[in-house]
């Protein structure tokens, strides 16, 4: 799958418990919208990544990429120990200068 930078490494990190590494792919003032909650700033994104992993174990596998390099839409098959597993999720990104500035998970 041909993912724009830095998404290949970001998805690999998301399949681990390394919240610091996950947060490192985001701009300092980035925003993540997940489960109707907005997490703004790298510190909040780091905490979000920790919280998600403390609640559930999951693995994601990218199967489709649409959009362009600055606004990719990534579809992934996600399995884990959560209600509704497995599920296909869409990750809407905005990327600027190699950093993720926005992620919306639907």
Secondary structure, DSSP 8 states (H G I E B T S, - for coil): ----TTHHHHHHHHTSS-HHHHHTTEEEEEEEEETTEEEESHHHHHHHHHHHHHH--EEEEEEEEEE-SSSEEEEEEEEESSTT-SEEEEEEEEEETTEEEEEEE-
